[in-house]
Amino acid sequence: MGALALSACSGKTATSAPPPVEIPEIRLGVLQVTDTAPLFVAQREGIFEKHGLRPKFVTMELTGDQRIDLEHGQADVTFDSWVTIFLNVADGADWVVLGEAYQTGPRSTGLLTSAGSRLRNVNDLQGKRVGVNNLRGLGVLLTNSTLATNGMKPSDVNYVELPFDKLADAVKKGEVSAAWMVEPYLTRAQLEQGCTILADTATGATSDFPQSGYACARSFARKNPGTVAAFQRVLGEAQARALDRSTIEGVLPDYVSVSRNVAQLMNLGTYPTTTLAIRPQRVVDLMYQQQFLKQRINVEERMAVGTT
């Protein structure tokens, strides 16, 4: 109490002034998914401006196995699934982790079938075509885990790559027997195409699974520590705002092309307010187990200064 009194009398605080922002016009690579909603909350509520940033949002591709050049490309910081981020690292990209974006929640990702499908459980997928947005992505990782829980192997199904916005139609037309989706596509497919959930891919071993995050080139972080620190402060504040579901529902229709009805009905995961290496390390370990990676990546060694 004496220490607190001295601090109050002196008018000084224990925290030091944040470093200056080197690049206010930071380029942020984003995808049209629920995970990035807090960034748009930050833009709408002036949180970026509060921390000295004027971001430029760059929409990235949502389909296929993306290899992104953060040294000379169109973005300084990129959002993506942890699977894609770590595959880039495994291919030689010298990236560091800036923060976590999203974790799965109950029925926030799943395998959908058509309303008239004869499939009743995961074992019925034996020999069937399963649609995913990326043959080396999060969907395959989660679906493989679901197959394993039911005594099946990845080779027991035939994965087919299609854009998220084409998957529901492919299911309805019978081009694939089932498709893996995330929100808001999951709820939209049920409302607009009459699809039904065959299996929740965010349960058991993948319950509360770290889904996505933010990364930048190590060289960018070294040259621009003030900019990186400012982005991390923005992210922490925006993720905290996302704890209020109504805040997320309020931005989705304007920024992620989601109807208000879907925004209100969809199943949301969680937005971590801190970044802990142990969480994305779960993704690395599962990727290594499923042979997505030849060697394990130590996430702790990839944490940018300022993450906790």
KOLBA-427862 format. One record per residue (C-alpha): residue in three letters; x negated, y, z. Coordinates in Angstrom, 1 decimal, always signed. Each point is the difference from the previous one (the first is absolute). Example, Ala and Ser with C-alpha at 12.3 -4.5 7.8 and 13.67 -1.06 7.14 Angstrom:
<recs>
<rec ALA,<-12.3,-4.5,+7.8>>
<rec SER,<-1.4,+3.4,-0.7>>
</recs>
This chain:
<recs>
<rec MET,<+0.0,+0.0,+0.0>>
<rec GLY,<-2.9,+2.3,+0.8>>
<rec ALA,<-1.5,-0.6,-3.5>>
<rec LEU,<+3.4,+0.7,-1.6>>
<rec ALA,<+0.3,+3.3,+2.0>>
<rec LEU,<-3.5,+1.1,-1.1>>
<rec SER,<+0.9,-0.8,-3.6>>
<rec ALA,<+3.2,+2.0,+0.3>>
<rec CYS,<-1.7,+3.0,+1.6>>
<rec SER,<-2.8,+0.2,-2.5>>
<rec GLY,<+2.4,-0.2,-2.9>>
<rec LYS,<-2.3,-2.6,-1.7>>
<rec THR,<+1.1,-3.4,-1.3>>
<rec ALA,<-2.0,-3.2,-0.3>>
<rec THR,<+0.5,-0.3,-3.7>>
<rec SER,<-2.3,+1.8,-2.5>>
<rec ALA,<+1.2,+1.9,-3.0>>
<rec PRO,<+0.6,-2.3,-3.1>>
<rec PRO,<-2.6,+0.2,-2.7>>
<rec PRO,<+0.8,+2.2,-3.0>>
<rec VAL,<+1.9,-1.5,-2.9>>
<rec GLU,<-2.3,-0.2,-3.1>>
<rec ILE,<+2.6,-1.0,-2.5>>
<rec PRO,<+3.5,+1.4,+0.8>>
<rec GLU,<+1.4,-1.3,-3.4>>
<rec ILE,<-0.5,-3.6,+0.9>>
<rec ARG,<+1.3,-2.5,-2.7>>
<rec LEU,<+2.1,-2.7,+1.6>>
<rec GLY,<+0.8,-3.2,-2.0>>
<rec VAL,<+3.4,-1.2,+1.0>>
<rec LEU,<+2.5,-2.7,-1.0>>
<rec GLN,<+3.8,+0.2,-0.2>>
<rec VAL,<+0.6,-2.1,+3.0>>
<rec THR,<+1.3,+0.4,+3.5>>
<rec ASP,<-3.5,-0.2,+1.5>>
<rec THR,<-0.9,+3.5,-1.2>>
<rec ALA,<+3.1,+1.8,+1.4>>
<rec PRO,<-1.9,+1.6,+2.9>>
<rec LEU,<-2.2,+1.9,-2.5>>
<rec PHE,<+3.0,+1.6,-1.5>>
<rec VAL,<+1.3,+0.8,+3.5>>
<rec ALA,<-3.3,+1.8,+0.6>>
<rec GLN,<+0.4,+1.9,-3.3>>
<rec ARG,<+3.6,+1.0,+0.8>>
<rec GLU,<-0.6,+1.0,+3.6>>
<rec GLY,<-3.2,+2.0,-0.6>>
<rec ILE,<-2.3,-2.5,+1.8>>
<rec PHE,<-2.6,+0.1,-2.8>>
<rec GLU,<-0.1,+3.7,-0.1>>
<rec LYS,<-0.3,+0.1,+3.8>>
<rec HIS,<-3.3,-1.9,-0.3>>
<rec GLY,<-1.3,+1.9,-2.9>>
<rec LEU,<+0.8,-2.3,-2.9>>
<rec ARG,<+1.9,+0.6,-3.2>>
<rec PRO,<+0.3,-3.5,-1.4>>
<rec LYS,<+0.6,-1.0,-3.6>>
<rec PHE,<+1.9,-3.3,-0.2>>
<rec VAL,<-1.1,-2.3,-2.8>>
<rec THR,<+2.4,-2.9,-0.7>>
<rec MET,<-1.9,-3.2,-0.5>>
<rec GLU,<+1.1,-3.2,-1.8>>
<rec LEU,<+2.1,-2.4,+2.0>>
<rec THR,<-0.3,-3.1,-2.2>>
<rec GLY,<-3.1,-2.2,-0.5>>
<rec ASP,<-3.4,-0.3,+1.6>>
<rec GLN,<-1.2,+3.5,+0.3>>
<rec ARG,<-3.7,+0.9,-0.1>>
<rec ILE,<-0.4,+3.6,+1.0>>
<rec ASP,<-3.0,+2.3,-0.4>>
<rec LEU,<+0.0,+2.3,+3.0>>
<rec GLU,<-3.5,+1.3,-0.9>>
<rec HIS,<+1.0,+1.5,-3.4>>
<rec GLY,<+3.7,-0.6,-0.4>>
<rec GLN,<+3.2,+1.9,+0.5>>
<rec ALA,<+0.3,-0.3,+3.8>>
<rec ASP,<-2.1,+0.8,+3.0>>
<rec VAL,<+2.0,-2.1,+2.4>>
<rec THR,<+2.1,-3.0,-1.0>>
<rec PHE,<+3.0,-1.8,+1.5>>
<rec ASP,<+0.5,-3.7,-0.8>>
<rec SER,<+0.7,-3.3,+1.5>>
<rec TRP,<-2.9,-1.3,+2.1>>
<rec VAL,<-0.3,-2.9,-2.4>>
<rec THR,<-0.8,+2.3,-2.9>>
<rec ILE,<-2.3,+2.2,+2.1>>
<rec PHE,<-2.0,-3.0,+1.2>>
<rec LEU,<-0.2,-1.5,-3.5>>
<rec ASN,<-1.5,+3.3,-1.2>>
<rec VAL,<-2.5,-0.2,+2.9>>
<rec ALA,<-0.8,-3.6,-0.9>>
<rec ASP,<-0.7,+1.1,-3.6>>
<rec GLY,<-2.6,+2.5,+1.2>>
<rec ALA,<+2.0,+3.1,+0.8>>
<rec ASP,<-1.7,+1.8,+2.9>>
<rec TRP,<+3.1,+1.1,+1.8>>
<rec VAL,<+0.9,+0.9,+3.5>>
<rec VAL,<+3.3,-0.3,+1.8>>
<rec LEU,<+1.7,+3.3,+0.9>>
<rec GLY,<+3.1,-1.2,+1.6>>
<rec GLU,<+2.8,-2.6,+0.1>>
<rec ALA,<+3.3,+0.7,-1.8>>
<rec TYR,<+2.5,-2.7,+0.6>>
<rec GLN,<+0.7,-3.4,+1.7>>
<rec THR,<+2.7,-2.4,-1.0>>
<rec GLY,<+3.2,-0.4,+2.0>>
<rec PRO,<+2.7,-2.6,+0.0>>
<rec ARG,<+1.4,-0.4,-3.6>>
<rec SER,<-2.0,+2.9,-1.3>>
<rec THR,<-1.6,-2.3,-2.5>>
<rec GLY,<+1.5,-3.2,-1.4>>
<rec LEU,<+0.7,-2.5,-2.8>>
<rec LEU,<+3.3,+0.7,-1.8>>
<rec THR,<+2.1,-2.2,-2.2>>
<rec SER,<+3.1,+0.6,-2.1>>
<rec ALA,<+3.5,-0.1,+1.6>>
<rec GLY,<+0.7,-3.3,-1.8>>
<rec SER,<-3.3,-1.7,+0.6>>
<rec ARG,<-0.1,-3.6,+1.1>>
<rec LEU,<-3.1,+0.7,+2.0>>
<rec ARG,<+0.7,-0.5,+3.7>>
<rec ASN,<-3.4,+0.1,+1.6>>
<rec VAL,<-3.7,+0.6,-0.7>>
<rec ASN,<-0.6,-3.7,-0.9>>
<rec ASP,<+2.4,+0.4,-2.9>>
<rec LEU,<-2.6,+2.2,-1.7>>
<rec GLN,<-2.0,-3.0,-0.9>>
<rec GLY,<-1.1,+0.4,-3.7>>
<rec LYS,<+2.0,+3.3,-0.3>>
<rec ARG,<-1.0,+3.4,-1.4>>
<rec VAL,<-0.4,+2.7,+2.7>>
<rec GLY,<-0.2,+3.6,-1.0>>
<rec VAL,<-2.6,+2.3,+1.6>>
<rec ASN,<-1.3,+3.5,-0.8>>
<rec ASN,<-3.6,-1.1,+0.1>>
<rec LEU,<-1.5,-3.5,-0.5>>
<rec ARG,<-2.8,+0.9,+2.5>>
<rec GLY,<+2.1,+2.2,+2.4>>
<rec LEU,<+1.8,+0.1,+3.3>>
<rec GLY,<+3.0,-1.8,-1.4>>
<rec VAL,<-2.0,-3.1,-0.9>>
<rec LEU,<-1.8,+0.1,+3.4>>
<rec LEU,<+3.2,+0.1,+2.0>>
<rec THR,<+1.8,-2.5,-2.2>>
<rec ASN,<-2.9,-2.4,+0.2>>
<rec SER,<+0.2,+0.3,+3.8>>
<rec THR,<+3.8,-0.7,-0.1>>
<rec LEU,<-0.7,-3.0,-2.3>>
<rec ALA,<-2.6,-1.4,+2.4>>
<rec THR,<+2.4,+0.4,+3.0>>
<rec ASN,<+2.4,-2.3,-2.0>>
<rec GLY,<-2.7,-2.6,-0.9>>
<rec MET,<-0.6,+1.3,-3.5>>
<rec LYS,<-3.1,+1.2,-2.0>>
<rec PRO,<-0.3,+3.0,-2.2>>
<rec SER,<-0.3,-2.3,-3.0>>
<rec ASP,<+3.5,-1.3,+0.7>>
<rec VAL,<+1.5,+3.1,-1.6>>
<rec ASN,<-0.7,+2.0,-3.1>>
<rec TYR,<-0.6,+3.7,+0.6>>
<rec VAL,<+1.1,+2.5,-2.7>>
<rec GLU,<-1.1,+3.6,+0.1>>
<rec LEU,<+2.7,+2.6,-0.7>>
<rec PRO,<+0.5,+3.7,+1.1>>
<rec PHE,<+2.0,+0.4,+3.3>>
<rec ASP,<+2.8,+1.7,-1.9>>
<rec LYS,<+0.3,-2.9,-2.4>>
<rec LEU,<+0.0,-2.8,+2.6>>
<rec ALA,<+3.7,+0.1,+1.1>>
<rec ASP,<+1.1,-0.1,-3.7>>
<rec ALA,<-2.3,-2.9,-0.6>>
<rec VAL,<+1.6,-1.9,+2.9>>
<rec LYS,<+3.5,+0.8,-1.2>>
<rec LYS,<-0.8,-1.2,-3.5>>
<rec GLY,<-1.7,-3.2,+1.2>>
<rec GLU,<-3.4,+1.0,-1.4>>
<rec VAL,<-1.4,-0.8,+3.4>>
<rec SER,<+1.6,-2.1,+2.7>>
<rec ALA,<-1.0,+2.4,+2.8>>
<rec ALA,<-1.9,+3.2,+0.4>>
<rec TRP,<-2.0,+1.6,+2.8>>
<rec MET,<+0.9,+3.6,+0.8>>
<rec VAL,<-0.6,+2.7,+2.5>>
<rec GLU,<+2.3,+2.8,+1.0>>
<rec PRO,<+1.7,+1.9,-1.5>>
<rec TYR,<+0.1,-2.4,-2.9>>
<rec LEU,<+1.2,-2.8,+2.3>>
<rec THR,<+3.2,+1.8,+1.2>>
<rec ARG,<+0.6,+1.5,-3.5>>
<rec ALA,<-0.1,-3.5,-1.5>>
<rec GLN,<+2.6,-1.2,+2.4>>
<rec LEU,<+2.3,+2.9,-0.4>>
<rec GLU,<-0.3,+0.5,-3.8>>
<rec GLN,<-0.8,-3.5,-1.3>>
<rec GLY,<+1.7,-2.2,+2.6>>
<rec CYS,<-3.2,-1.7,+0.9>>
<rec THR,<-0.3,-1.9,+3.3>>
<rec ILE,<-3.0,-0.6,+2.3>>
<rec LEU,<-1.4,-3.5,-0.2>>
<rec ALA,<-2.8,+0.6,+2.5>>
<rec ASP,<-1.4,+2.8,+2.2>>
<rec THR,<-3.7,+0.2,-0.7>>
<rec ALA,<-0.7,+2.1,+3.1>>
<rec THR,<+0.5,-2.7,+2.7>>
<rec GLY,<-2.2,-2.4,+1.8>>
<rec ALA,<-3.7,+0.4,-1.0>>
<rec THR,<+0.9,+3.2,-1.9>>
<rec SER,<+2.2,+1.6,+2.6>>
<rec ASP,<-0.9,+3.7,+0.4>>
<rec PHE,<-2.5,-0.5,-2.7>>
<rec PRO,<-2.2,+3.0,-0.9>>
<rec GLN,<+1.3,+0.8,-3.5>>
<rec SER,<-1.9,+3.1,-1.2>>
<rec GLY,<-2.3,+2.8,+0.7>>
<rec TYR,<-2.2,+2.8,-1.2>>
<rec ALA,<-3.6,+0.0,-1.2>>
<rec CYS,<-2.6,+2.2,-1.6>>
<rec ALA,<-3.5,-0.4,-1.4>>
<rec ARG,<-2.7,+0.0,+2.7>>
<rec SER,<-1.8,+2.8,-2.0>>
<rec PHE,<+3.2,+2.2,+0.2>>
<rec ALA,<+0.2,-0.5,+3.8>>
<rec ARG,<-3.6,+0.9,+0.5>>
<rec LYS,<+0.2,+3.1,-2.1>>
<rec ASN,<+3.3,+1.2,+1.3>>
<rec PRO,<+0.3,-1.0,+3.7>>
<rec GLY,<+2.3,+3.0,+0.7>>
<rec THR,<+2.4,-0.9,-2.8>>
<rec VAL,<+0.1,-3.7,+1.2>>
<rec ALA,<+0.6,+1.1,+3.6>>
<rec ALA,<+2.8,+2.3,-1.1>>
<rec PHE,<+1.7,-2.7,-2.0>>
<rec GLN,<-0.2,-2.4,+3.0>>
<rec ARG,<+1.6,+2.6,+2.2>>
<rec VAL,<+2.7,+0.5,-2.5>>
<rec LEU,<+0.6,-3.7,-0.3>>
<rec GLY,<+0.2,-0.5,+3.7>>
<rec GLU,<+2.5,+2.8,+0.5>>
<rec ALA,<+2.1,-1.2,-3.0>>
<rec GLN,<+0.0,-3.6,+1.1>>
<rec ALA,<+1.2,+1.1,+3.4>>
<rec ARG,<+2.9,+1.9,-1.7>>
<rec ALA,<+0.8,-3.2,-1.8>>
<rec LEU,<+1.0,-1.6,+3.2>>
<rec ASP,<+3.3,+1.8,-0.4>>
<rec ARG,<+1.7,-2.0,-2.7>>
<rec SER,<+2.2,+2.9,-1.1>>
<rec THR,<-3.2,+1.9,-0.9>>
<rec ILE,<-0.9,-2.7,-2.5>>
<rec GLU,<+3.5,-0.3,-1.3>>
<rec GLY,<+0.0,+3.7,-0.7>>
<rec VAL,<-3.0,+0.0,-2.3>>
<rec LEU,<+0.4,-3.3,-1.9>>
<rec PRO,<+2.7,+1.2,-2.4>>
<rec ASP,<-2.1,+3.0,-1.1>>
<rec TYR,<-3.4,-1.6,-0.1>>
<rec VAL,<+0.3,-3.7,-0.7>>
<rec SER,<+3.1,+0.0,-2.3>>
<rec VAL,<+2.2,-1.9,+2.6>>
<rec SER,<+3.7,+0.7,+0.3>>
<rec ARG,<+1.2,+1.1,+3.4>>
<rec ASN,<+2.0,-3.2,+0.3>>
<rec VAL,<-3.0,-2.1,-0.5>>
<rec ALA,<-2.1,+2.2,+2.4>>
<rec GLN,<+2.6,-0.6,+2.7>>
<rec LEU,<+0.4,-3.7,-0.5>>
<rec MET,<-3.6,-1.2,-0.7>>
<rec ASN,<-2.1,-1.8,+2.6>>
<rec LEU,<-3.0,+2.0,+1.1>>
<rec GLY,<-3.3,-1.2,+1.4>>
<rec THR,<-2.1,+2.2,+2.2>>
<rec TYR,<-2.4,+2.9,-0.5>>
<rec PRO,<-3.0,-0.4,+2.3>>
<rec THR,<-1.0,+3.3,+1.7>>
<rec THR,<-3.6,-1.2,+0.6>>
<rec THR,<-2.4,-2.0,-2.1>>
<rec LEU,<-1.4,-3.2,+1.4>>
<rec ALA,<-2.5,-2.1,-1.9>>
<rec ILE,<+1.4,-3.2,+1.5>>
<rec ARG,<+3.3,+0.4,-1.9>>
<rec PRO,<-1.3,+0.2,-3.6>>
<rec GLN,<-2.5,-2.6,+1.0>>
<rec ARG,<+3.0,-2.4,+0.1>>
<rec VAL,<+0.5,+0.7,-3.7>>
<rec VAL,<-3.7,-0.7,-0.8>>
<rec ASP,<+0.1,-3.3,+2.0>>
<rec LEU,<+3.1,-1.2,-1.9>>
<rec MET,<-1.4,+1.0,-3.3>>
<rec TYR,<-3.2,-2.0,+0.8>>
<rec GLN,<+2.1,-2.9,+1.1>>
<rec GLN,<+1.9,+0.0,-3.3>>
<rec GLN,<-3.2,+0.6,-2.0>>
<rec PHE,<+0.9,+3.5,-1.1>>
<rec LEU,<-3.4,+0.8,+1.3>>
<rec LYS,<-3.3,-1.9,-0.2>>
<rec GLN,<-1.4,+1.7,+3.1>>
<rec ARG,<+1.6,+1.7,+3.0>>
<rec ILE,<+0.0,+3.7,+0.2>>
<rec ASN,<-0.7,+1.6,+3.4>>
<rec VAL,<+2.6,+2.7,+0.2>>
<rec GLU,<-1.6,+1.6,+3.1>>
<rec GLU,<-3.0,+0.8,-2.2>>
<rec ARG,<+2.3,+1.7,-2.5>>
<rec MET,<+1.7,+2.4,+2.4>>
<rec ALA,<-0.5,+3.7,-0.8>>
<rec VAL,<-1.1,+2.3,+2.8>>
<rec GLY,<+3.0,+1.2,+1.9>>
<rec THR,<+2.1,-3.2,-0.2>>
<rec THR,<+0.8,-1.6,+3.3>>
</recs>
